[in-house]
Amino acid sequence: MAALVGMEELELIKREAPASPHPQGAPVLIGAWGELDDDELDALVNDIYAQRREDIGRRVDMEG
C-alpha cells in the first residue's frame, strides 16, 4: 500500500496516530521506511521487483 500525501497531511496523520505500544493499520507504515537509508530502500524495492519477475503465479481452473 502506498499513498501520496502532502507534508501538512503527513504531520496531521503522525499527530493523530494512536499512542498504543502496539499500533495497527496504516499509521504503523508511516515510520517504517524512516529507518532505512536511500540505498537500503533502493535495494529493497529492487528485490521486490526481482521477485515479481520470477513469480510465475499459480494455475487457476477457469472451467469449474
Number of C-alpha atoms within 10 A of each C-alpha: 4 7 6 7 10 9 9 9 11 13 12 11 15 14 10 10 16 13 8 7 6 7 12 11 8 12 14 14 13 14 10 9 12 10 9 12 9 11 9 12 14 12 11 13 12 12 12 11 12 11 11 11 9 8 9 8 7 6 6 7 6 5 4 4
